[in-house]
Amino acid sequence: MTAPAELEESDLQKFLAEALPSYMLPERIIHVSGIPLTRNGEVDFSALPDPGSVRPVLSTAFEEPQSDLEVRLRQIWSGILRIDNIGVNDQFRSHSFSPGTFGPLYRRERSGSML
């Protein structure tokens, strides 16, 4: 699907939610300038960006964590959201979490195995 670059991710999510059943909704939407193709004209999936390494388009500029607490919180949220590059002022309002998301993370954190 192609869309204008200025299209907000939340608007695209709303459109897809109206057009697709919930099990078909994408977990992440990543803006790319073009679809890479193989010599045979097929999509070159290996040339697409890794979804975990791409910071979503957000209204806030990226800012690195400064304190140990901020670094730790980034590690926790990176595990939850599966996004590597999280800034201290990033807000992910469009994400929804199942009730089972935080229990296992809390138990791992308490046992010290998340680092």
N, CA, C and O atoms as a GROMACS GRO file, in nm:
protein
  460
    1MET      N    1   0.085  -0.117   0.000
    1MET     CA    2   0.000   0.000   0.000
    1MET      C    3   0.090   0.123   0.000
    1MET      O    4   0.188   0.127   0.075
    2THR      N    5   0.060   0.219  -0.079
    2THR     CA    6   0.136   0.344  -0.079
    2THR      C    7   0.049   0.454  -0.020
    2THR      O    8  -0.074   0.452  -0.031
    3ALA      N    9   0.115   0.550   0.041
    3ALA     CA   10   0.045   0.661   0.105
    3ALA      C   11   0.135   0.783   0.100
    3ALA      O   12   0.257   0.770   0.090
    4PRO      N   13   0.076   0.902   0.109
    4PRO     CA   14   0.159   1.023   0.114
    4PRO      C   15   0.248   1.021   0.238
    4PRO      O   16   0.209   0.969   0.343
    5ALA      N   17   0.367   1.078   0.226
    5ALA     CA   18   0.463   1.077   0.338
    5ALA      C   19   0.409   1.149   0.461
    5ALA      O   20   0.446   1.115   0.573
    6GLU      N   21   0.323   1.248   0.441
    6GLU     CA   22   0.272   1.325   0.555
    6GLU      C   23   0.154   1.257   0.626
    6GLU      O   24   0.103   1.311   0.724
    7LEU      N   25   0.112   1.142   0.578
    7LEU     CA   26   0.002   1.069   0.641
    7LEU      C   27   0.044   1.022   0.780
    7LEU      O   28   0.149   0.959   0.795
    8GLU      N   29  -0.037   1.051   0.879
    8GLU     CA   30  -0.009   1.009   1.016
    8GLU      C   31  -0.033   0.859   1.030
    8GLU      O   32  -0.126   0.804   0.971
    9GLU      N   33   0.052   0.794   1.108
    9GLU     CA   34   0.038   0.651   1.131
    9GLU      C   35  -0.098   0.618   1.193
    9GLU      O   36  -0.159   0.518   1.158
   10SER      N   37  -0.145   0.703   1.283
   10SER     CA   38  -0.274   0.678   1.348
   10SER      C   39  -0.389   0.682   1.247
   10SER      O   40  -0.484   0.604   1.258
   11ASP      N   41  -0.381   0.772   1.147
   11ASP     CA   42  -0.484   0.778   1.044
   11ASP      C   43  -0.483   0.651   0.958
   11ASP      O   44  -0.588   0.598   0.922
   12LEU      N   45  -0.364   0.604   0.926
   12LEU     CA   46  -0.353   0.482   0.847
   12LEU      C   47  -0.404   0.362   0.927
   12LEU      O   48  -0.471   0.274   0.872
   13GLN      N   49  -0.372   0.358   1.056
   13GLN     CA   50  -0.422   0.250   1.142
   13GLN      C   51  -0.574   0.250   1.146
   13GLN      O   52  -0.637   0.144   1.139
   14LYS      N   53  -0.634   0.368   1.158
   14LYS     CA   54  -0.781   0.378   1.160
   14LYS      C   55  -0.840   0.327   1.029
   14LYS      O   56  -0.938   0.252   1.029
   15PHE      N   57  -0.781   0.369   0.917
   15PHE     CA   58  -0.829   0.324   0.786
   15PHE      C   59  -0.821   0.173   0.775
   15PHE      O   60  -0.917   0.108   0.733
   16LEU      N   61  -0.707   0.116   0.813
   16LEU     CA   62  -0.691  -0.029   0.804
   16LEU      C   63  -0.787  -0.103   0.897
   16LEU      O   64  -0.838  -0.209   0.862
   17ALA      N   65  -0.811  -0.046   1.016
   17ALA     CA   66  -0.904  -0.109   1.112
   17ALA      C   67  -1.045  -0.116   1.055
   17ALA      O   68  -1.121  -0.208   1.088
   18GLU      N   69  -1.081  -0.021   0.971
   18GLU     CA   70  -1.214  -0.021   0.909
   18GLU      C   71  -1.219  -0.118   0.790
   18GLU      O   72  -1.326  -0.169   0.756
   19ALA      N   73  -1.105  -0.143   0.728
   19ALA     CA   74  -1.103  -0.223   0.605
   19ALA      C   75  -1.064  -0.370   0.627
   19ALA      O   76  -1.096  -0.454   0.544
   20LEU      N   77  -0.997  -0.400   0.738
   20LEU     CA   78  -0.945  -0.535   0.760
   20LEU      C   79  -0.996  -0.595   0.890
   20LEU      O   80  -1.029  -0.522   0.984
   21PRO      N   81  -1.004  -0.728   0.897
   21PRO     CA   82  -1.035  -0.791   1.026
   21PRO      C   83  -0.918  -0.770   1.122
   21PRO      O   84  -0.804  -0.752   1.079
   22SER      N   85  -0.945  -0.774   1.251
   22SER     CA   86  -0.843  -0.740   1.351
   22SER      C   87  -0.719  -0.829   1.342
   22SER      O   88  -0.608  -0.782   1.368
   23TYR      N   89  -0.735  -0.956   1.307
   23TYR     CA   90  -0.618  -1.044   1.300
   23TYR      C   91  -0.525  -1.011   1.183
   23TYR      O   92  -0.412  -1.061   1.178
   24MET      N   93  -0.570  -0.928   1.091
   24MET     CA   94  -0.487  -0.889   0.977
   24MET      C   95  -0.422  -0.752   0.993
   24MET      O   96  -0.344  -0.709   0.907
   25LEU      N   97  -0.451  -0.683   1.102
   25LEU     CA   98  -0.395  -0.549   1.122
   25LEU      C   99  -0.245  -0.558   1.149
   25LEU      O  100  -0.202  -0.642   1.228
   26PRO      N  101  -0.167  -0.474   1.086
   26PRO     CA  102  -0.022  -0.478   1.109
   26PRO      C  103   0.013  -0.428   1.249
   26PRO      O  104  -0.050  -0.336   1.303
   27GLU      N  105   0.116  -0.490   1.306
   27GLU     CA  106   0.163  -0.448   1.437
   27GLU      C  107   0.242  -0.317   1.425
   27GLU      O  108   0.233  -0.231   1.513
   28ARG      N  109   0.317  -0.303   1.319
   28ARG     CA  110   0.398  -0.183   1.297
   28ARG      C  111   0.378  -0.135   1.154
   28ARG      O  112   0.355  -0.214   1.063
   29ILE      N  113   0.387  -0.005   1.137
   29ILE     CA  114   0.386   0.055   1.004
   29ILE      C  115   0.517   0.132   0.991
   29ILE      O  116   0.549   0.217   1.074
   30ILE      N  117   0.591   0.101   0.887
   30ILE     CA  118   0.721   0.164   0.867
   30ILE      C  119   0.720   0.236   0.732
   30ILE      O  120   0.684   0.178   0.630
   31HIS      N  121   0.760   0.361   0.734
   31HIS     CA  122   0.768   0.440   0.612
   31HIS      C  123   0.897   0.405   0.538
   31HIS      O  124   1.006   0.411   0.594
   32VAL      N  125   0.883   0.369   0.413
   32VAL     CA  126   0.999   0.343   0.328
   32VAL      C  127   0.980   0.425   0.200
   32VAL      O  128   0.868   0.451   0.157
   33SER      N  129   1.090   0.464   0.140
   33SER     CA  130   1.081   0.547   0.018
   33SER      C  131   1.042   0.465  -0.104
   33SER      O  132   0.988   0.519  -0.200
   34GLY      N  133   1.068   0.336  -0.099
   34GLY     CA  134   1.032   0.249  -0.210
   34GLY      C  135   1.046   0.104  -0.170
   34GLY      O  136   1.114   0.072  -0.072
   35ILE      N  137   0.982   0.016  -0.244
   35ILE     CA  138   0.990  -0.127  -0.215
   35ILE      C  139   1.108  -0.185  -0.294
   35ILE      O  140   1.111  -0.176  -0.417
   36PRO      N  141   1.207  -0.243  -0.223
   36PRO     CA  142   1.321  -0.301  -0.294
   36PRO      C  143   1.279  -0.428  -0.369
   36PRO      O  144   1.202  -0.509  -0.319
   37LEU      N  145   1.331  -0.442  -0.488
   37LEU     CA  146   1.296  -0.556  -0.572
   37LEU      C  147   1.419  -0.639  -0.606
   37LEU      O  148   1.531  -0.586  -0.612
   38THR      N  149   1.398  -0.767  -0.627
   38THR     CA  150   1.505  -0.855  -0.674
   38THR      C  151   1.520  -0.837  -0.824
   38THR      O  152   1.443  -0.763  -0.886
   39ARG      N  153   1.618  -0.903  -0.883
   39ARG     CA  154   1.637  -0.895  -1.028
   39ARG      C  155   1.517  -0.951  -1.102
   39ARG      O  156   1.493  -0.916  -1.219
   40ASN      N  157   1.439  -1.037  -1.035
   40ASN     CA  158   1.321  -1.097  -1.098
   40ASN      C  159   1.197  -1.011  -1.082
   40ASN      O  160   1.089  -1.049  -1.128
   41GLY      N  161   1.210  -0.896  -1.016
   41GLY     CA  162   1.097  -0.807  -0.997
   41GLY      C  163   1.009  -0.841  -0.877
   41GLY      O  164   0.901  -0.784  -0.862
   42GLU      N  165   1.055  -0.932  -0.792
   42GLU     CA  166   0.980  -0.968  -0.672
   42GLU      C  167   1.030  -0.883  -0.555
   42GLU      O  168   1.140  -0.828  -0.560
   43VAL      N  169   0.948  -0.872  -0.451
   43VAL     CA  170   0.987  -0.794  -0.333
   43VAL      C  171   1.109  -0.859  -0.269
   43VAL      O  172   1.109  -0.980  -0.243
   44ASP      N  173   1.212  -0.780  -0.244
   44ASP     CA  174   1.334  -0.828  -0.178
   44ASP      C  175   1.318  -0.805  -0.028
   44ASP      O  176   1.358  -0.701   0.024
   45PHE      N  177   1.260  -0.903   0.040
   45PHE     CA  178   1.231  -0.889   0.182
   45PHE      C  179   1.357  -0.870   0.266
   45PHE      O  180   1.353  -0.804   0.370
   46SER      N  181   1.469  -0.927   0.222
   46SER     CA  182   1.592  -0.913   0.299
   46SER      C  183   1.648  -0.770   0.295
   46SER      O  184   1.729  -0.733   0.379
   47ALA      N  185   1.604  -0.691   0.198
   47ALA     CA  186   1.651  -0.552   0.186
   47ALA      C  187   1.560  -0.453   0.259
   47ALA      O  188   1.593  -0.335   0.268
   48LEU      N  189   1.448  -0.501   0.311
   48LEU     CA  190   1.359  -0.412   0.387
   48LEU      C  191   1.418  -0.385   0.524
   48LEU      O  192   1.491  -0.469   0.577
   49PRO      N  193   1.390  -0.269   0.583
   49PRO     CA  194   1.445  -0.239   0.716
   49PRO      C  195   1.386  -0.332   0.822
   49PRO      O  196   1.271  -0.374   0.814
   50ASP      N  197   1.468  -0.363   0.922
   50ASP     CA  198   1.424  -0.444   1.035
   50ASP      C  199   1.327  -0.360   1.117
   50ASP      O  200   1.364  -0.252   1.162
   51PRO      N  201   1.203  -0.405   1.137
   51PRO     CA  202   1.105  -0.325   1.212
   51PRO      C  203   1.152  -0.285   1.351
   51PRO      O  204   1.115  -0.178   1.400
   52GLY      N  205   1.234  -0.368   1.414
   52GLY     CA  206   1.281  -0.335   1.548
   52GLY      C  207   1.386  -0.226   1.552
   52GLY      O  208   1.411  -0.168   1.658
   53SER      N  209   1.447  -0.199   1.438
   53SER     CA  210   1.554  -0.098   1.437
   53SER      C  211   1.504   0.038   1.390
   53SER      O  212   1.579   0.136   1.395
   54VAL      N  213   1.380   0.045   1.344
   54VAL     CA  214   1.327   0.170   1.289
   54VAL      C  215   1.239   0.238   1.393
   54VAL      O  216   1.140   0.181   1.439
   55ARG      N  217   1.276   0.360   1.428
   55ARG     CA  218   1.195   0.439   1.521
   55ARG      C  219   1.072   0.489   1.447
   55ARG      O  220   1.084   0.548   1.340
   56PRO      N  221   0.954   0.467   1.505
   56PRO     CA  222   0.833   0.517   1.438
   56PRO      C  223   0.836   0.668   1.422
   56PRO      O  224   0.909   0.738   1.493
   57VAL      N  225   0.759   0.717   1.327
   57VAL     CA  226   0.747   0.862   1.308
   57VAL      C  227   0.670   0.917   1.427
   57VAL      O  228   0.553   0.884   1.447
   58LEU      N  229   0.735   1.002   1.505
   58LEU     CA  230   0.673   1.062   1.624
   58LEU      C  231   0.683   1.213   1.617
   58LEU      O  232   0.766   1.267   1.544
   59SER      N  233   0.599   1.280   1.694
   59SER     CA  234   0.601   1.426   1.693
   59SER      C  235   0.717   1.484   1.774
   59SER      O  236   0.746   1.603   1.764
   60THR      N  237   0.784   1.401   1.855
   60THR     CA  238   0.895   1.449   1.937
   60THR      C  239   1.028   1.409   1.875
   60THR      O  240   1.040   1.302   1.815
   61ALA      N  241   1.126   1.495   1.889
   61ALA     CA  242   1.260   1.465   1.840
   61ALA      C  243   1.324   1.360   1.930
   61ALA      O  244   1.294   1.353   2.050
   62PHE      N  245   1.411   1.278   1.874
   62PHE     CA  246   1.478   1.174   1.952
   62PHE      C  247   1.574   1.237   2.052
   62PHE      O  248   1.652   1.325   2.018
   63GLU      N  249   1.567   1.190   2.176
   63GLU     CA  250   1.658   1.236   2.282
   63GLU      C  251   1.707   1.114   2.360
   63GLU      O  252   1.627   1.038   2.414
   64GLU      N  253   1.838   1.097   2.365
   64GLU     CA  254   1.900   0.984   2.435
   64GLU      C  255   1.872   0.991   2.585
   64GLU      O  256   1.862   1.100   2.641
   65PRO      N  257   1.860   0.874   2.650
   65PRO     CA  258   1.850   0.873   2.797
   65PRO      C  259   1.979   0.926   2.860
   65PRO      O  260   2.088   0.899   2.810
   66GLN      N  261   1.966   1.000   2.968
   66GLN     CA  262   2.082   1.059   3.035
   66GLN      C  263   2.117   0.989   3.165
   66GLN      O  264   2.235   0.971   3.196
   67SER      N  265   2.018   0.950   3.242
   67SER     CA  266   2.044   0.888   3.372
   67SER      C  267   2.035   0.736   3.362
   67SER      O  268   1.987   0.682   3.262
   68ASP      N  269   2.081   0.668   3.467
   68ASP     CA  270   2.072   0.522   3.471
   68ASP      C  271   1.926   0.477   3.469
   68ASP      O  272   1.893   0.376   3.407
   69LEU      N  273   1.840   0.551   3.536
   69LEU     CA  274   1.698   0.517   3.539
   69LEU      C  275   1.639   0.527   3.398
   69LEU      O  276   1.564   0.439   3.356
   70GLU      N  277   1.671   0.634   3.325
   70GLU     CA  278   1.620   0.650   3.190
   70GLU      C  279   1.669   0.538   3.098
   70GLU      O  280   1.593   0.488   3.015
   71VAL      N  281   1.795   0.498   3.114
   71VAL     CA  282   1.849   0.387   3.035
   71VAL      C  283   1.774   0.259   3.067
   71VAL      O  284   1.740   0.183   2.976
   72ARG      N  285   1.748   0.234   3.194
   72ARG     CA  286   1.677   0.113   3.236
   72ARG      C  287   1.533   0.113   3.183
   72ARG      O  288   1.484   0.011   3.136
   73LEU      N  289   1.466   0.229   3.191
   73LEU     CA  290   1.330   0.238   3.140
   73LEU      C  291   1.326   0.215   2.989
   73LEU      O  292   1.234   0.153   2.937
   74ARG      N  293   1.428   0.267   2.918
   74ARG     CA  294   1.433   0.244   2.774
   74ARG      C  295   1.448   0.094   2.745
   74ARG      O  296   1.386   0.043   2.652
   75GLN      N  297   1.531   0.025   2.823
   75GLN     CA  298   1.547  -0.119   2.803
   75GLN      C  299   1.415  -0.192   2.824
   75GLN      O  300   1.380  -0.281   2.747
   76ILE      N  301   1.342  -0.154   2.926
   76ILE     CA  302   1.214  -0.219   2.956
   76ILE      C  303   1.115  -0.194   2.843
   76ILE      O  304   1.053  -0.287   2.792
   77TRP      N  305   1.100  -0.065   2.804
   77TRP     CA  306   1.003  -0.033   2.699
   77TRP      C  307   1.046  -0.088   2.564
   77TRP      O  308   0.960  -0.121   2.482
   78SER      N  309   1.175  -0.097   2.539
   78SER     CA  310   1.221  -0.158   2.414
   78SER      C  311   1.178  -0.304   2.408
   78SER      O  312   1.140  -0.354   2.301
   79GLY      N  313   1.184  -0.372   2.522
   79GLY     CA  314   1.138  -0.511   2.526
   79GLY      C  315   0.990  -0.524   2.504
   79GLY      O  316   0.944  -0.618   2.438
   80ILE      N  317   0.914  -0.432   2.557
   80ILE     CA  318   0.768  -0.436   2.543
   80ILE      C  319   0.726  -0.402   2.401
   80ILE      O  320   0.646  -0.474   2.340
   81LEU      N  321   0.779  -0.292   2.349
   81LEU     CA  322   0.736  -0.241   2.218
   81LEU      C  323   0.812  -0.304   2.101
   81LEU      O  324   0.771  -0.292   1.986
   82ARG      N  325   0.923  -0.372   2.132
   82ARG     CA  326   1.010  -0.430   2.029
   82ARG      C  327   1.061  -0.322   1.934
   82ARG      O  328   1.058  -0.338   1.812
   83ILE      N  329   1.107  -0.212   1.993
   83ILE     CA  330   1.168  -0.102   1.920
   83ILE      C  331   1.301  -0.072   1.987
   83ILE      O  332   1.305  -0.051   2.109
   84ASP      N  333   1.409  -0.069   1.911
   84ASP     CA  334   1.541  -0.048   1.970
   84ASP      C  335   1.565   0.096   2.012
   84ASP      O  336   1.621   0.121   2.119
   85ASN      N  337   1.524   0.189   1.931
   85ASN     CA  338   1.562   0.329   1.947
   85ASN      C  339   1.449   0.410   2.012
   85ASN      O  340   1.372   0.474   1.941
   86ILE      N  341   1.439   0.408   2.143
   86ILE     CA  342   1.335   0.482   2.214
   86ILE      C  343   1.399   0.600   2.286
   86ILE      O  344   1.495   0.582   2.361
   87GLY      N  345   1.346   0.718   2.263
   87GLY     CA  346   1.395   0.839   2.329
   87GLY      C  347   1.319   0.865   2.458
   87GLY      O  348   1.213   0.807   2.482
   88VAL      N  349   1.374   0.952   2.540
   88VAL     CA  350   1.314   0.977   2.672
   88VAL      C  351   1.180   1.049   2.663
   88VAL      O  352   1.099   1.040   2.756
   89ASN      N  353   1.153   1.120   2.556
   89ASN     CA  354   1.027   1.194   2.544
   89ASN      C  355   0.928   1.127   2.448
   89ASN      O  356   0.823   1.185   2.418
   90ASP      N  357   0.959   1.008   2.399
   90ASP     CA  358   0.871   0.940   2.304
   90ASP      C  359   0.742   0.896   2.370
   90ASP      O  360   0.741   0.852   2.485
   91GLN      N  361   0.633   0.910   2.297
   91GLN     CA  362   0.501   0.869   2.346
   91GLN      C  363   0.439   0.777   2.241
   91GLN      O  364   0.430   0.813   2.124
   92PHE      N  365   0.399   0.659   2.284
   92PHE     CA  366   0.343   0.559   2.194
   92PHE      C  367   0.197   0.537   2.228
   92PHE      O  368   0.160   0.435   2.286
   93ARG      N  369   0.115   0.633   2.194
   93ARG     CA  370  -0.028   0.626   2.229
   93ARG      C  371  -0.104   0.524   2.147
   93ARG      O  372  -0.207   0.474   2.193
   94SER      N  373  -0.058   0.491   2.028
   94SER     CA  374  -0.135   0.402   1.942
   94SER      C  375  -0.118   0.254   1.978
   94SER      O  376  -0.190   0.170   1.927
   95HIS      N  377  -0.023   0.223   2.067
   95HIS     CA  378  -0.002   0.084   2.104
   95HIS      C  379  -0.104   0.041   2.208
   95HIS      O  380  -0.136   0.115   2.300
   96SER      N  381  -0.153  -0.080   2.191
   96SER     CA  382  -0.240  -0.138   2.293
   96SER      C  383  -0.170  -0.261   2.348
   96SER      O  384  -0.097  -0.329   2.276
   97PHE      N  385  -0.192  -0.290   2.473
   97PHE     CA  386  -0.125  -0.401   2.537
   97PHE      C  387  -0.227  -0.499   2.590
   97PHE      O  388  -0.330  -0.461   2.645
   98SER      N  389  -0.197  -0.627   2.573
   98SER     CA  390  -0.284  -0.728   2.631
   98SER      C  391  -0.254  -0.736   2.781
   98SER      O  392  -0.145  -0.700   2.824
   99PRO      N  393  -0.349  -0.785   2.860
   99PRO     CA  394  -0.325  -0.794   3.005
   99PRO      C  395  -0.204  -0.880   3.040
   99PRO      O  396  -0.142  -0.858   3.144
  100GLY      N  397  -0.170  -0.976   2.956
  100GLY     CA  398  -0.056  -1.063   2.985
  100GLY      C  399   0.079  -1.004   2.952
  100GLY      O  400   0.181  -1.069   2.974
  101THR      N  401   0.084  -0.882   2.900
  101THR     CA  402   0.210  -0.821   2.859
  101THR      C  403   0.301  -0.791   2.977
  101THR      O  404   0.421  -0.819   2.972
  102PHE      N  405   0.246  -0.734   3.082
  102PHE     CA  406   0.330  -0.680   3.189
  102PHE      C  407   0.366  -0.780   3.298
  102PHE      O  408   0.470  -0.766   3.362
  103GLY      N  409   0.284  -0.880   3.320
  103GLY     CA  410   0.312  -0.978   3.426
  103GLY      C  411   0.446  -1.048   3.408
  103GLY      O  412   0.529  -1.044   3.499
  104PRO      N  413   0.469  -1.111   3.293
  104PRO     CA  414   0.598  -1.178   3.272
  104PRO      C  415   0.716  -1.081   3.276
  104PRO      O  416   0.822  -1.116   3.327
  105LEU      N  417   0.698  -0.960   3.224
  105LEU     CA  418   0.806  -0.861   3.228
  105LEU      C  419   0.838  -0.821   3.371
  105LEU      O  420   0.954  -0.806   3.408
  106TYR      N  421   0.734  -0.803   3.451
  106TYR     CA  422   0.754  -0.767   3.591
  106TYR      C  423   0.829  -0.878   3.664
  106TYR      O  424   0.922  -0.851   3.740
  107ARG      N  425   0.789  -1.003   3.641
  107ARG     CA  426   0.856  -1.116   3.707
  107ARG      C  427   1.001  -1.125   3.664
  107ARG      O  428   1.087  -1.151   3.748
  108ARG      N  429   1.030  -1.105   3.534
  108ARG     CA  430   1.169  -1.110   3.488
  108ARG      C  431   1.249  -0.996   3.548
  108ARG      O  432   1.364  -1.015   3.588
  109GLU      N  433   1.189  -0.879   3.555
  109GLU     CA  434   1.258  -0.763   3.613
  109GLU      C  435   1.291  -0.788   3.759
  109GLU      O  436   1.402  -0.759   3.805
  110ARG      N  437   1.194  -0.841   3.831
  110ARG     CA  438   1.215  -0.869   3.975
  110ARG      C  439   1.323  -0.973   3.996
  110ARG      O  440   1.397  -0.967   4.095
  111SER      N  441   1.334  -1.069   3.904
  111SER     CA  442   1.435  -1.174   3.919
  111SER      C  443   1.572  -1.127   3.869
  111SER      O  444   1.672  -1.196   3.888
  112GLY      N  445   1.575  -1.011   3.804
  112GLY     CA  446   1.703  -0.956   3.756
  112GLY      C  447   1.750  -1.012   3.625
  112GLY      O  448   1.867  -0.997   3.590
  113SER      N  449   1.662  -1.078   3.550
  113SER     CA  450   1.706  -1.142   3.426
  113SER      C  451   1.682  -1.058   3.301
  113SER      O  452   1.702  -1.106   3.190
  114MET      N  453   1.638  -0.932   3.317
  114MET     CA  454   1.612  -0.850   3.198
  114MET      C  455   1.735  -0.776   3.148
  114MET      O  456   1.732  -0.724   3.037
  115LEU      N  457   1.839  -0.770   3.222
  115LEU     CA  458   1.958  -0.698   3.175
  115LEU      C  459   2.046  -0.782   3.090
  115LEU      O  460   2.150  -0.735   3.044
   0.00000   0.00000   0.00000
